[in-house]
Each structure stands twice: as structure tokens, then as C-alpha cells.
Amino acid sequence: METSIIIETLIKMVVVVLIFSALAGFGTYFERRLLGFFHRRLGPNMVGPFGLLQIIADGIKLFTKEDIIPANAVKGIFVFATLVIPVAAFVAFTAIPLYPQFTVFGYTVHPIIIDVNVGLLFVMGVMAVGMYTPLLAGMSSGNKWSLIGAARGVIQLLSFEVITGLSILAPLMMVGSLSLIDINQYQVDSGMWLIVQQPVAFILFTIAGFAEVNRTPFDLTENESEIIAGYHTEYSGMKYGLMAIGEYASMFIVAFLVSIIFLGGYGDASAIVNGEQNGAWGGVFLLLKVAFFFFFFIWTRATWPHIRPDQLMWLCWKVLMPLAVLNIVITGFVMMLNQ
Amino acid sequence: MNIEEFENRNVGTQNYVPVEIPEYPTKNLSIFKQVVLRAIKGELFKGLMITLKELIRFDIHTVQYPMEKLPIGPRYRAVHKLLRLWESGYERCIGCGLCEKICISDCIRMDTKIDEKSRKEVTEYSINLGRCIFCGYCAEVCPELAIVHGPRYETAGEQRAHFVLKDDMLTPMDVLVANGQEEYPGFGALIPGTDSDVVKTPLAY
């Protein structure tokens, strides 16, 4: 392998990790601020202009807090569990095109770390590894609430893994490739977003995405009113911070996946409109779509109540899974008829 | 409202409208129908629109506390104050000791002596805020309206004694001279127009 490729990849990795751990901090700020506005409150507004430096205050707090490991915890696993979700989330970013390719000083940059031909499978598989965080954290904490949170988290993530896989299958049958760049290109070639052809798959995938990142209608793993904070009840300081970074990074992954698979991604990167390369605008639109989904996560959190675990299981196995299978079958028939 | 309305104990026969709650479906098919109906009706999105409207209206109700403070009621019972007489500037407290006596948590401590004009003088007056439950009995029992509850509810300090030693509670002379002493309208104070309400005690039956 050429040295330049190694250096380029390393730089991209560092950039991705830096950007998305910073975005996790900004994510907490925007979440608190927007939730406040939705509830007619102000949210954090004291530290710095518009309260923006609250992120730094939070960071200082997290770093300097006493790091407590409970006496009954299994120490090694307790510490290891914090690493799984951020690592899984950041690894998942390797196969996601974060921006269309652009040229700087005559050097073409592909803002995707590796375009593996099983990109989507890789992303979803690595994201599923993040499930070990609730499982290990809950089981090693030596705390009943953590254990209940872990149990809930694992059944939820396992069940909704099925929905994610099945719902994405129908669009993949049409595209014929697992690479996210190919999926993007397919939407450019067919001239319409996949949401038009696969609305059911879009809805199912979005619902499953909410479940996979433990966002509000399905935030059973860290349900404050019932089980304190679920699996991270016993975590403090930067251990908790790492988990939060992982969760926010997962939110961005889901937002990127939905935007790229169903909402046209960044469009045609090489198109030239009025003598300008259109790709940059496509990238801005992609980021806007991602931002909208991040906003949507917060919006639903401000609005909807969460549901009971048994309702969640019912929804998953009796409603969403049959719908997903039906969607696949119908898509298959339509594709057969069109041939 | 007349007394008859209060005397009516047959609750439920008046203008109450019972909320119509449809029976919860038990069969699988009817449960499914309910879910489909709810999904199509878009109740979830109605909720989303409501919160979005609030976001756009931006009608913030937060009181930004250290900069803005809500008014408190005149009968609010915060840290005590000792008042002075308007005309002479003497302390109102006559050292009768009623507040010390009535205090149910035993937190008022006073010392008195007879001074050279053979007036009773209060040499020491302190309240132990660690015990005080802010019941207001001292203010209510005080015959001279000397000890009252003030509106000062921000009681963060290095020592709780810093709020309730005699010098801290007593209105300073310069404040009194500048008409700064606020007459206490709350607990134990006379209701406006009390004078006209005073009538001779009817002794003759």
C-alpha cells in the first residue's frame, strides 16, 4: 500500500473522531437548549454567548468528577463496557460517506475512510456491537436497576436489529449493492429518492433507528422514572461521558444512514451546474438532512411519551416485522414483474 | 354561590360530564384495528405539531432567577426582623418574653435588664435558625409588632447566626431616618380598618 494512502486514511480517522466527539458535546448542548425551547424554557444560557460554553463547563465537570467503581462491581468488565459503544460508533463511521468527494489543491479527497463493498452491512454490524455496552455495564455494575436496564436494552436492541435488517432489505434488493456510495448513485440514476419507492421501509427503518439509539419513544434502557438511569446508573465522570459520546455518535450514524439510503444522500457529486461543481452543494444538503434528523430525535423526545417494554416487543414482533416481511415480498413481486 | 349548593352532598348528579372512554379492545383483531386507526389518524404528528408551534412561538416562561425575582406574598414567613418605633426610633420590643414563651421549637433567646431610666431594655435577642420552623407564632403573639417575618428568603451564608443576631434583625437607624423601614402588612399585623371594627365587649346578657 502506498504511504500517501495510509497517511490520508490516518488523517481522515483523526478528523472523524475529533469531529464526532466534539459533535457529541454540541449535541448535548443543542438537545438541552431545544428541549427547553419546546417546553417554553430557556435551557443552559449562562455560560458564554447563548450558553455555548456550557459544553466546556460540562467537559470540565466530567473530567474532574470522582471516578467511582462500586465495591460489588466486576471491575475489569465495568471499565471495559464504557469503551465498547464509542469504539463501535466511531468504527461504524468508516464506511459512511460523510460528504461527497471534493478537490483541494488538485488532490481529490474522498470523505469516506474505506468504501468497502459491504458498507451498510459493516455499519449495521459494528453498530450492533455497541449493544455490549448496556449488557456488560448492566451485568457488571452490581446494581438491580442497571441489570433491569441491561435486560431491557438487550431485548430492545436485539429485536430491533431484526427490523433494521428486514426493512433495509427491500431497498437493497432494488439497488443491488451494500455500498452506501452505490446506494447514493442509484438514487441519482433513477432520478428519485428511495423514500418515494420504499416509503414503508423508510418508516420502519426510522422507527428501528430510534430503538437502536435508545431515543425517546423507546428509551427503556435509561428510563429515569422507573429504573433511575438504567445501565449507566453506577457510572460517573468520564466513564459516563464516554458512553454519552457513543450514544450521540450513534444518533449521527442513524441520521446519516437514513439520509443517505432514503433521502437521496448527497446526490450527484460530479454534476456541474453553471460551471460549478455541484458536489459541494450536495454535501451541504446531506448535512442539512442529518441535522434535520438530529432535530427530529430531540423533537420527538420533547413530545412523545415512552412506551412499556411489552408494548415495545408487541410493536416490534407483531406489527413492524410482518410489515417489513410484507414489504420485501411486494417489492420482490414488483421487481419480477418489471423485468 | 348560595349555601344550598354546598349542602348538596349528591355529587355526580350535578353538571358533571363523564369522560367517554371507549372500552379497551380485547380481541386481537380489534386491537389491530385500533392500532391501524390510531396510526392513520396521525395523533402522534398532532403532538409533534403542538411542540413545534411552541418552539416557533418562543414564548419563554423562565424566570431568570438571580436577575429576575418573583414577588412574594405579604404574609410570606422568611427571616425575622425587629422593627423600631417611627416617632422616637426606640426599639419596639418591650422585652415581654411572649415570643420566647410561645416559640414551639424553643429557638428564641432574649435577655433583658432595667436601664437607668428604669425602662426594660432588651440586651440580647437571637433566634437559632437551625431550630426555627418559621411557624410565625412569635410574630403573631408580639403585642408591639416588634418581631415580624420579613421577605428575605435568600438565606445562603457562612453562618446562619449572621441573619438572626439582634443587630442583624433590628432596623438600622439610618434606614429608619430615611423612611426605609417597611411596615409589616403580614402575619400578626392589624388588618386595615381594624379601629372601626373595635366595639365594646357586650357584657350585659
Boltz contact constraints between the chains, C-beta under 6 A:
constraints:
  - contact:
      token1: [A, 37]
      token2: [B, 55]
      max_distance: 6.0
  - contact:
      token1: [A, 38]
      token2: [B, 51]
      max_distance: 6.0
  - contact:
      token1: [A, 38]
      token2: [B, 54]
      max_distance: 6.0
  - contact:
      token1: [A, 38]
      token2: [B, 55]
      max_distance: 6.0
  - contact:
      token1: [A, 40]
      token2: [B, 54]
      max_distance: 6.0
  - contact:
      token1: [A, 40]
      token2: [B, 59]
      max_distance: 6.0
  - contact:
      token1: [A, 40]
      token2: [B, 60]
      max_distance: 6.0
  - contact:
      token1: [A, 40]
      token2: [B, 61]
      max_distance: 6.0
  - contact:
      token1: [A, 41]
      token2: [B, 62]
      max_distance: 6.0
  - contact:
      token1: [A, 42]
      token2: [B, 60]
      max_distance: 6.0
  - contact:
      token1: [A, 42]
      token2: [B, 62]
      max_distance: 6.0
  - contact:
      token1: [A, 302]
      token2: [B, 51]
      max_distance: 6.0
  - contact:
      token1: [A, 303]
      token2: [B, 47]
      max_distance: 6.0
  - contact:
      token1: [A, 303]
      token2: [B, 48]
      max_distance: 6.0
  - contact:
      token1: [A, 303]
      token2: [B, 51]
      max_distance: 6.0
